[in-house]
Amino acid sequence: MEERVLIIGGGIAGLSLAWRLAPSLPVVVVEAEESLAYHSSSRSARQMQPNYGPGPIQELTRRSISAVAGIASALGAPILQPRPMLTLGTKAEVAQLVAANANLVPLDHAETMRRSPDLWPGVFEAAALDDTAMEVNVPALVEYYRSQAVAAGAVVLTGSAVDSATAHPDGGYEVVVGEHRITAGTVVNAAGAWADGVAGIFGVRCRGLVPHRRSVAIVSTKIPTDPAGPMVEPVDESFYYRPDGGHLLVSACESVPAEAGDAQVVDAEIATVIRRIDAVTTLGVSGVERSWTGLRTQTADGLPVVGFDEEVPNFFWLAGQGGYGIQTSAALGTLAAGMIVGELPAEDAGLAAELSPQRAGLQQAGEVPAGQVAG
């Protein structure tokens, strides 16, 4: 069986893996949409926050920031820029956050107002500061992954949905992708919201991956925003906002189970976040410039599913990033490539086990959802 690796999904997960894998193995990336990174990867808040998410996510984010900083240095073009994160709350809530994360710095009311003077003074008591958070140029990062993979020999096919797959007795698969028949020794499931559906095509038990929608908008304000201002959210994560050029990027942070598909904007969610922003800031939202909704595909325990399936040979999972896909992409691509080529560093064995498709909590996932197909 050929060593070729077929990566299903041309979002940031599949492309970052192709970037790391193509120098070692023949790689084909297939994407059902006509353009790459069409769904979740292009509909994010474009942040890398090392103190956000469960422990494994924080570790992957720290590694990714370091890797992307190196990429930017080699390119001589900025991909990351500092975008501190302020989490607002009571003194007790902030103390609890800081106690749980040594990298967070507590700010009193006066210092918080100095850093974010457009807040209404009475809506919070203190804040936790993540001064290591970064804003990321997602299109530039996606293009870097793609171009480097192609330069190393990877083939990228868009408008190419997986139709069927046949397993070979000696391992590997013959996969029908539109007009193409691709023989691959390893198949990687990086299909995002469609990941459990892709698993079904290959006869693999799904892992309970559920897409959740989240809406984001770029809004104008009556009072000009500070382009260098922080990203702000409350402890309960009921909204966030940050400067975006001369506007404000905002979200109500809803997480509502949804069907895999081209997620459409829910106007009520945009109206909700505008009310919440107006209640905490003096900026005065004056209009919506544009809005979008993306899907964050999550597992029951909130961690990605990364690794070879124990029951079906040569089927590799790279899915369920749950909204952390951008900020973990460089590190997850590196980790997954190490697993596939059999060169995982010993120090990463524990991290790989935490993300394993065989881990506790994923074993009781149901069957493939009816009507869900590869994307």
C-alpha positions as CSV (number, residue, x, y, z in Angstrom):
1,M,0.0,0.0,0.0
2,E,1.2,3.5,-0.9
3,E,2.5,5.8,1.9
4,R,0.3,8.6,0.6
5,V,-1.7,10.5,3.3
6,L,-5.2,11.7,2.4
7,I,-6.3,14.6,4.5
8,I,-10.1,15.2,4.4
9,G,-10.8,18.9,5.2
10,G,-9.0,22.0,3.9
11,G,-9.5,24.2,7.0
12,I,-6.7,25.3,9.3
13,A,-6.4,21.8,10.9
14,G,-5.9,20.0,7.6
15,L,-3.6,22.6,6.1
16,S,-1.4,22.9,9.2
17,L,-1.0,19.1,9.2
18,A,-0.2,19.1,5.5
19,W,2.5,21.8,6.2
20,R,4.2,19.6,8.7
21,L,3.7,16.3,6.9
22,A,4.4,17.0,3.2
23,P,8.2,17.2,3.6
24,S,8.1,13.6,4.8
25,L,5.2,11.8,2.9
26,P,3.1,12.3,-0.2
27,V,0.0,14.3,0.9
28,V,-3.3,15.0,-0.8
29,V,-5.7,17.5,0.8
30,V,-9.4,17.4,-0.3
31,E,-11.9,20.1,0.5
32,A,-15.6,19.9,-0.4
33,E,-16.0,23.6,-0.7
34,E,-14.6,25.6,-3.7
35,S,-12.3,27.5,-1.4
36,L,-10.1,26.5,1.5
37,A,-10.8,27.5,5.1
38,Y,-14.4,28.4,4.1
39,H,-16.2,27.5,7.4
40,S,-14.9,27.8,10.9
41,S,-11.3,28.7,10.0
42,S,-12.5,32.0,8.3
43,R,-15.1,32.8,10.9
44,S,-13.2,33.1,14.1
45,A,-12.3,35.9,16.5
46,R,-8.7,35.6,15.2
47,Q,-7.1,35.4,18.7
48,M,-4.4,33.3,20.3
49,Q,-4.9,33.3,24.1
50,P,-2.5,31.1,26.0
51,N,-4.6,31.3,29.2
52,Y,-7.8,30.3,27.5
53,G,-9.2,26.8,27.6
54,P,-8.3,23.5,29.3
55,G,-4.7,22.7,30.2
56,P,-3.8,20.8,27.0
57,I,-5.3,23.6,24.9
58,Q,-3.2,26.2,26.8
59,E,0.0,24.2,26.2
60,L,-0.8,23.8,22.5
61,T,-1.5,27.5,22.3
62,R,1.8,28.5,23.9
63,R,3.6,26.2,21.4
64,S,1.6,27.6,18.5
65,I,2.4,31.2,19.4
66,S,6.1,30.4,19.5
67,A,5.9,28.6,16.1
68,V,3.8,31.3,14.4
69,A,6.2,34.0,15.7
70,G,9.0,32.0,14.0
71,I,7.0,31.8,10.8
72,A,6.4,35.5,10.8
73,S,10.1,36.2,11.4
74,A,11.1,34.0,8.5
75,L,8.6,35.7,6.3
76,G,9.5,39.1,7.4
77,A,5.8,39.9,7.6
78,P,3.6,40.3,10.7
79,I,1.1,37.5,11.5
80,L,0.7,38.2,15.2
81,Q,0.2,41.4,17.1
82,P,-0.3,41.9,20.8
83,R,-3.9,42.0,21.9
84,P,-4.1,41.8,25.7
85,M,-7.2,40.1,27.2
86,L,-9.1,41.7,30.1
87,T,-11.6,39.4,32.0
88,L,-14.0,41.5,34.1
89,G,-15.5,40.4,37.3
90,T,-15.9,40.9,41.0
91,K,-12.8,40.9,43.2
92,A,-13.5,37.4,44.3
93,E,-14.0,36.1,40.8
94,V,-10.8,37.7,39.6
95,A,-8.9,36.3,42.6
96,Q,-10.2,32.8,41.7
97,L,-9.1,33.2,38.1
98,V,-5.7,34.3,39.0
99,A,-5.3,31.6,41.6
100,A,-6.0,29.0,38.9
101,N,-3.6,30.4,36.4
102,A,-0.2,31.8,37.4
103,N,0.1,33.7,34.1
104,L,-2.9,35.9,34.8
105,V,-2.3,39.3,36.5
106,P,-4.9,40.8,38.7
107,L,-5.9,44.4,38.0
108,D,-7.8,46.7,40.4
109,H,-10.6,48.9,39.2
110,A,-8.4,52.0,38.6
111,E,-5.8,50.1,36.5
112,T,-8.6,48.4,34.5
113,M,-10.1,51.7,33.7
114,R,-6.7,53.0,32.6
115,R,-6.3,50.2,30.2
116,S,-9.9,50.3,29.0
117,P,-11.3,53.8,29.6
118,D,-14.5,53.2,27.6
119,L,-16.0,50.9,30.3
120,W,-18.8,52.1,32.5
121,P,-17.1,52.3,35.9
122,G,-19.9,50.6,37.8
123,V,-20.2,47.4,35.8
124,F,-17.2,45.6,37.4
125,E,-14.8,45.6,40.4
126,A,-11.6,44.2,39.0
127,A,-10.1,42.3,36.1
128,A,-7.6,39.6,35.2
129,L,-5.1,40.5,32.5
130,D,-3.6,38.1,30.0
131,D,-0.8,40.2,28.5
132,T,0.4,37.4,26.4
133,A,-2.7,37.1,24.2
134,M,-2.2,37.8,20.5
135,E,-4.4,38.8,17.5
136,V,-3.6,36.6,14.5
137,N,-3.8,37.3,10.8
138,V,-5.7,34.1,9.9
139,P,-5.7,34.5,6.1
140,A,-1.9,35.0,6.2
141,L,-1.4,32.0,8.4
142,V,-3.7,29.7,6.3
143,E,-1.9,30.8,3.2
144,Y,1.5,30.0,4.7
145,Y,0.4,26.5,5.7
146,R,-1.1,26.0,2.2
147,S,1.9,27.4,0.2
148,Q,4.5,25.5,2.3
149,A,2.6,22.3,1.9
150,V,2.3,22.7,-1.9
151,A,5.9,23.7,-2.2
152,A,6.8,20.4,-0.5
153,G,4.7,18.5,-3.0
154,A,1.3,18.3,-1.4
155,V,-1.7,18.3,-3.8
156,V,-4.7,20.3,-2.7
157,L,-8.1,19.6,-4.3
158,T,-11.1,21.9,-3.7
159,G,-14.7,21.3,-4.7
160,S,-13.9,17.7,-3.9
161,A,-16.2,15.9,-1.4
162,V,-15.6,12.3,-0.3
163,D,-18.2,10.0,-1.9
164,S,-17.1,6.6,-0.7
165,A,-14.2,4.5,0.6
166,T,-13.0,1.0,0.3
167,A,-10.6,-0.6,2.7
168,H,-7.7,-2.7,1.3
169,P,-6.9,-6.0,3.0
170,D,-3.3,-4.9,3.4
171,G,-4.2,-1.6,4.9
172,G,-5.1,1.7,3.5
173,Y,-8.0,2.8,1.4
174,E,-9.2,3.6,-2.1
175,V,-11.3,6.8,-1.8
176,V,-13.7,8.2,-4.4
177,V,-13.6,12.0,-4.3
178,G,-15.7,13.4,-7.1
179,E,-13.9,12.4,-10.3
180,H,-10.8,11.3,-8.5
181,R,-9.9,7.8,-7.1
182,I,-7.2,8.3,-4.5
183,T,-5.3,5.4,-3.0
184,A,-3.9,6.3,0.5
185,G,-2.1,4.3,3.2
186,T,-3.5,6.7,5.8
187,V,-6.6,8.8,5.9
188,V,-6.8,11.9,8.2
189,N,-10.3,13.1,9.3
190,A,-9.9,16.8,9.6
191,A,-13.5,17.5,8.4
192,G,-14.6,19.8,11.3
193,A,-18.4,19.8,11.7
194,W,-18.6,16.9,9.3
195,A,-16.0,14.7,11.1
196,D,-18.4,12.1,12.5
197,G,-20.1,11.8,9.1
198,V,-16.7,11.2,7.5
199,A,-16.0,8.5,10.1
200,G,-19.2,6.8,9.0
201,I,-18.1,6.6,5.4
202,F,-15.0,4.7,6.5
203,G,-16.9,2.4,8.9
204,V,-15.4,4.1,12.0
205,R,-17.4,4.6,15.2
206,C,-18.1,8.3,15.7
207,R,-16.9,10.2,18.7
208,G,-19.9,12.4,19.5
209,L,-18.6,15.5,17.8
210,V,-21.3,18.1,17.9
211,P,-21.2,21.4,15.9
212,H,-22.2,24.5,17.9
213,R,-22.9,27.8,16.3
214,R,-21.5,31.2,17.4
215,S,-22.2,34.6,15.9
216,V,-19.8,37.4,15.4
217,A,-20.2,41.0,14.1
218,I,-18.1,44.0,13.2
219,V,-19.9,47.1,14.5
220,S,-19.4,50.8,14.3
221,T,-19.5,53.0,17.4
222,K,-20.4,56.6,18.1
223,I,-17.2,57.1,20.1
224,P,-14.0,56.0,18.2
225,T,-12.3,52.9,19.5
226,D,-8.7,52.7,20.4
227,P,-7.1,50.4,17.8
228,A,-4.6,49.1,20.3
229,G,-7.2,48.5,23.0
230,P,-7.6,45.1,24.7
231,M,-10.1,42.3,24.1
232,V,-12.6,42.4,26.9
233,E,-15.0,39.7,28.3
234,P,-16.8,39.1,31.6
235,V,-16.0,36.1,33.8
236,D,-19.2,34.4,32.6
237,E,-18.1,34.7,29.0
238,S,-21.5,36.0,27.9
239,F,-19.9,38.3,25.3
240,Y,-16.5,39.6,24.1
241,Y,-15.4,42.6,22.1
242,R,-12.1,44.0,20.8
243,P,-11.1,46.7,18.4
244,D,-11.0,45.8,14.7
245,G,-9.5,48.6,12.7
246,G,-11.8,51.6,13.3
247,H,-14.6,49.3,14.4
248,L,-15.4,46.8,17.1
249,L,-15.5,43.0,16.8
250,V,-18.2,41.6,19.1
251,S,-19.9,38.2,19.9
252,A,-22.6,37.1,22.3
253,C,-20.5,33.9,22.7
254,E,-23.6,31.6,22.2
255,S,-22.9,27.9,21.9
256,V,-26.0,26.3,20.4
257,P,-25.9,22.8,18.9
258,A,-26.4,23.0,15.1
259,E,-26.4,20.9,12.0
260,A,-23.2,20.7,10.0
261,G,-23.5,23.2,7.1
262,D,-23.0,26.7,6.0
263,A,-24.0,28.4,9.2
264,Q,-26.2,31.5,8.8
265,V,-26.3,34.6,10.9
266,V,-28.9,34.7,13.7
267,D,-30.0,38.3,13.9
268,A,-31.3,37.9,17.4
269,E,-27.8,37.0,18.6
270,I,-26.3,40.1,17.1
271,A,-29.0,42.2,18.7
272,T,-28.2,40.5,22.1
273,V,-24.5,41.2,22.0
274,I,-25.1,44.9,21.0
275,R,-27.3,45.3,24.1
276,R,-24.6,43.7,26.2
277,I,-21.8,45.9,24.8
278,D,-23.9,49.1,25.3
279,A,-24.6,48.1,28.9
280,V,-20.9,47.9,29.8
281,T,-19.2,50.5,27.5
282,T,-19.6,54.1,26.7
283,L,-18.8,53.5,23.0
284,G,-22.4,53.4,21.8
285,V,-22.9,50.8,19.0
286,S,-24.3,52.7,16.0
287,G,-24.5,50.0,13.3
288,V,-23.5,46.6,12.0
289,E,-20.9,46.6,9.3
290,R,-21.1,42.9,8.7
291,S,-21.8,39.7,10.6
292,W,-21.2,36.0,10.3
293,T,-21.8,32.7,12.2
294,G,-19.3,29.9,12.5
295,L,-19.4,26.3,13.9
296,R,-17.3,25.2,16.8
297,T,-17.3,21.4,16.8
298,Q,-16.9,20.0,20.3
299,T,-16.5,16.7,22.1
300,A,-18.1,15.9,25.4
301,D,-15.0,16.7,27.4
302,G,-14.0,19.8,25.4
303,L,-10.7,18.5,24.0
304,P,-9.8,17.7,20.4
305,V,-9.7,14.1,19.1
306,V,-6.2,13.5,17.7
307,G,-4.7,10.1,16.9
308,F,-5.1,6.8,15.1
309,D,-8.4,5.0,15.6
310,E,-7.8,1.8,17.6
311,E,-10.6,-0.2,15.8
312,V,-10.0,0.8,12.2
313,P,-6.4,0.7,11.0
314,N,-4.8,3.7,9.3
315,F,-7.7,6.1,10.1
316,F,-6.4,9.2,11.9
317,W,-8.6,11.7,13.8
318,L,-7.8,15.5,13.8
319,A,-11.1,17.0,14.8
320,G,-13.1,18.6,17.6
321,Q,-11.0,21.7,18.2
322,G,-14.1,23.4,19.7
323,G,-13.2,26.9,18.9
324,Y,-9.5,26.5,19.7
325,G,-8.5,25.6,16.1
326,I,-6.7,28.8,15.1
327,Q,-4.8,29.1,18.4
328,T,-3.6,25.5,18.5
329,S,-3.1,24.9,14.7
330,A,0.7,25.0,14.5
331,A,1.2,22.8,17.5
332,L,-1.5,20.3,16.7
333,G,-0.2,20.0,13.1
334,T,3.2,19.2,14.5
335,L,1.9,16.8,17.1
336,A,-0.3,14.9,14.6
337,A,2.5,14.7,12.0
338,G,4.8,13.2,14.7
339,M,2.2,10.5,15.4
340,I,1.6,9.7,11.7
341,V,5.3,9.3,10.8
342,G,6.0,7.5,14.1
343,E,8.4,10.2,15.4
344,L,6.4,11.5,18.4
345,P,8.8,12.9,21.0
346,A,8.7,11.0,24.3
347,E,7.8,14.1,26.2
348,D,4.6,14.5,24.1
349,A,3.2,11.0,25.0
350,G,1.1,12.4,27.8
351,L,-0.4,15.1,25.7
352,A,-1.2,12.7,23.0
353,A,-2.9,10.4,25.5
354,E,-5.1,13.3,26.7
355,L,-6.3,13.8,23.1
356,S,-6.6,10.2,22.1
357,P,-9.7,8.9,20.3
358,Q,-9.6,6.0,22.8
359,R,-9.7,8.2,25.9
360,A,-12.4,7.8,28.5
361,G,-15.4,9.9,27.9
362,L,-15.5,9.3,24.1
363,Q,-16.1,5.5,24.3
364,Q,-19.8,5.7,24.5
365,A,-20.4,8.1,21.6
366,G,-23.4,7.1,19.4
367,E,-23.6,6.1,15.8
368,V,-23.2,8.4,12.8
369,P,-26.0,11.0,12.8
370,A,-28.6,10.2,10.1
371,G,-28.1,12.2,6.9
372,Q,-24.7,13.6,7.8
373,V,-22.2,13.3,4.9
374,A,-18.6,14.2,4.3
375,G,-17.7,17.8,4.0
